[in-house]
Amino acid sequence: MTREEAKDLGRIRRSRTDRKIAGVAGGIARHFDVDPLLVRVGLVLLAIFGGGGVLVYAAGWLLIPEEGSDGGVIKVEHRTRTVLLTIVGAIAALSLVGDSIGGWDFPWPLAIIGLVIAAIAAASRPKPHPGPLPSSGWIPPGTPGQVPGAEAGYGPTYPGYRPGPKPLPVDIRRRGPILFWFTMALAGVAIALVATVDLAGWDAPISAYPAAVLAACGVMLLVGSLYGRAGGLIFVGLVAALATLAGTAVQDLSTGQIKAHPTTAAAVDDRYSIGAGEIIIDLTDLSRVELAELDERTIEAEARFGHILVVVPDDGLDVVVNSTIEGAGESVLFGDQTDGSADNTYGHSDADPDVTLDLEVLFGQIEVKTEEEAA
């Protein structure tokens, strides 16, 4: 198989022999010429991190034909199958990013509804006419060579004539993008409704506006499967879906700086979190009485991309640090520098209160310093 053929996902066929459930993994492995075990492990990992593996397998079972067949459970054209499988792969990748890196929850109901609508619309699309209809075979009265005894009108013009195939039934649905402007009008009404509710006091998220367009496209795609053509609605719906995902990701990925300089133990939060930026926690202004209130407390801090700095008093507090680097970065704990994750402790007396610092970044740096080191 050539590289171009491998890129054509519409050529994938579910395996009849190498199968555990529906033969999807075996068919994908044979298409890309890899070990089926690697495909199955990859699908399991996708299912664990983000849930995309379940979607990929379900879509493969519904869309990919079995060996020796040209149609899956949902019958779509070759090119449409390729597009839908590509979209499924992109959604699975986004779910993995959202679960492991982005720190945002993937909108699974929205994605599944969108895919179902796209599959129904694609499966319901009328097939193109195979070609011109056969000649009617009209025989004017008195035509030379007419079979003796044959009546004038439709009929054979020579012995052995066999009539051609019957004309195909005409699709009575209206042609052309008749639903496009209706859909744009409906989307405008939906956006205006979201804006009105937003102005009335509901803090509408950024993703609500493209989601309104997506909902309008979904409704009209279902209508278009019975009446008229999509006329560009699938493209508009895909753009709206991507905009919705981007808006969700931007909203959930907080950025900036969190700077905590508490003077009482009650002002120390149990958890600090930021998507991209810096977290600074300075505990040096806590008195010994307030430090005693921190005994047996665990303080968590997480930054997906960025820097975490915790400054602790020189004395009066025993500190246990758990520094976790999920991706790449370094830990600098009380002057000890380590690439990646590290653990360290600091303290002078068993009588001092104990506090645990659970610090985590995906990419970045974690620092824990004493007041003297930070000066």
Salt bridges, closest charged atoms under 4 A:
GLU4 OE2 - LYS7 NZ 3.94
ASP8 OD2 - ARG11 NE 3.46
ASP8 OD2 - HIS78 NE2 2.80
ASP18 OD1 - ARG40 NH2 3.08
GLU66 OE1 - ARG16 NH1 3.60
GLU66 OE2 - ARG19 NH1 2.69
GLU67 OE2 - ARG30 NH1 1.98
ASP70 OD1 - ARG13 NH2 3.76
ASP171 OD2 - ARG173 NH2 3.46
ASP171 OD2 - ARG175 NH2 3.56
ASP270 OD1 - ARG297 NH2 3.09
GLU278 OE2 - HIS307 ND1 2.82
ASP282 OD2 - HIS261 NE2 3.71
ASP285 OD2 - HIS261 NE2 2.61
GLU300 OE1 - ARG271 NH1 3.10
GLU302 OE1 - ARG271 NH2 2.46
GLU302 OE2 - ARG304 NH1 2.66
ASP315 OD1 - ARG288 NH2 3.65
GLU326 OE1 - ARG304 NH2 3.68
GLU360 OE2 - ARG304 NH1 3.82
GLU367 OE1 - HIS307 NE2 2.72
GLU367 OE2 - LYS369 NZ 3.51
